[in-house]
């Protein structure tokens, strides 16, 4: 072989993911530094959103796109919410009695307190 026809060793392609904001550096960050997002999907109009799972993403926009691809592949949703897990505040099941007790003494909140007029179907 002559000097002109020598082949260079083949280089393996390097995978680089570019986020929707054009940030190619997001792919170089380890995924464990990405934010954990909780995903809620509303299956159809008039129905509330349901928690369907979690995913990691570098930002909320990418989380929304990934949630769409992962949880609504068969067009089973009309709306998606993604919320950073760190932004969710929840009550503790251990505090159930003291947390929900005050509502029990307000009987006017229960439908049994009201008389239902005749002709109204329940």
Secondary structure, 3 states (H helix, E strand, C coil): CCHHHCCCCCCCCCCCCCCCCCCHHHHHCCHHHCEEEEEEEECCCCCCCEEEEEEEECCHHHHHHHHHHHHCCCCCCCEEEEEEHHHCCCCCHHHHHHHHHHHHCCHHHCHHHCCCCCCCCC
